[in-house]
Amino acid sequence: MVLGFDASIFTDQALEAFSALLCQCHSDIEQVLREENTLDSFPVITIADADRFLADRVYRNRCVDRILEILLDIETWMGVGRLFVP
């Protein structure tokens, strides 16, 4: 856990909504990144395995930890396009 954050606080409904969001069209995201990404752009953070995120608390905590690490050092990640976690 980073900063003592426990991803187990997410409700099933919140996780289902998050999963639906993750399942949106991959090609649209890639197209926007190709056309619009600049050195000042925030990264698109993508959970590598959405199903595992929903089913596996340890994996979910690893994802949250990695996202928090990225956010705490966001300047390093500006302009990279897409990041997959964990």
ABEGO torsion letter per residue (X at the ends): XBGGBBAAABBAAAAAAAAAAAABBAAAAAAAAAAABBAABBBBBBBABAAAAAABAAAAAAAAAAAAAAAAAAAAABGAGBBBOX
